[in-house]
Amino acid sequence: MPDAILPSVVSAASGLLGVAVGGYFTAINQRHERQQRRIGEQLAEFYSPMLGLRAKVRATNDVQRKITGAAASAWQTMMAYKNEADIDKIEMLTKERTPQFDRIIQYGNSQLSDVIMPAYRKMVELFISKMHLAEPSTIKHFSALLEYVEIWDRHVAESLPGEVMARLNHSEENLFPFYEDLGDTFNRLQDRKSTRLNSSHLG
């Protein structure tokens, strides 16, 4: 009788072990799937849009600096004083061309208020609405971003005297660590996602 029972016990134990092992690997796969899903959400809903806004601001500023530099060089060439006969010519050019060159500055100011600062405000809004998708290293830069935007908004609203503004150390350089973290974290998440995808394919 015991000899007849033993195979049944071994069979039952093997079955339970198989179920346990299968459940273990199922749990691991489900955890990996959740991690992959979260990484995908982080990249698509937070880091990619944030980097897109950063790229927009940077490209706009780069073009503005390039145009401003070219304008300054062109103005200096036009206003070059060679001899007495040039005085009248320079006065005429100054009167005729100053409005055109002033519009370069006016356009830059419009870009600041209509393009650049709205992009920064969208960064703040994105941070607030999607903070659950940000890594801890990124979250710690939120206060610097909010401060940068808040000071600019007060300055534009003329509710911040120049003497106060000068004491606040208001500079985009304060956001450079934030920009660096965005790029580094985006790349790290991309690497983690591709590594896990490759592992799952190999498995």
C-alpha positions, 0 to 999 in steps of 0.5 A: 500500500505505501509503495502505491501511494509514493508515486502519487505523493511524488507526482503531487509534489512535482505538480506543486513545485511546477506551479510554484516555479511557474508562479514565480516566473509569472510574477517576475514577468509581470513586474518587468511589464509594469516597469516597462510600462512605467518607463514608457509613460515617463519617456512619453508623457514627461521627459520627451515633452520636457526636453522638447520644450527645452529644445524649443527655448534653446533653438529660439535663443540661439537664433536670436543671439545669432541675428543680434550678433550679425546685426551688431556687426552690420551696424558697426560696418555701416557706421564706420567713420573714415573721414569728414565726408562720412558724417552726413552719410552716417547721420542719414543712415542712422535716421533711415536704418535705426527703425529697421534695426530696432525692430530686431530688438522688438522682435526678440522681446516679443519672442521672449513674451510670446514664445520663450516664457510660455514654453517655461510656463508649460514646463511648470504645468507639465511638472505639476501634472506629471510629477508622479512620472519624474525621477527623484533627481529631477523633482529636486529641480522643480523649485528652481524652475518655478522660481525662474518663471515666477521672477520673470512674470513679476518682472514683466508685470513691473511688480519687481523693482530693478534694484530687487531684481539685481539682488535675486541672481536671476539667470538661466544658468540656475536651470543648467543642472535641471537641463543636464538632469533631464538629458541624463535621465532620459538617456538612462531610461531609454537604456533601461527600456532597451536593455529589458526589451532585449532581455525579454526577447532573448528569454 
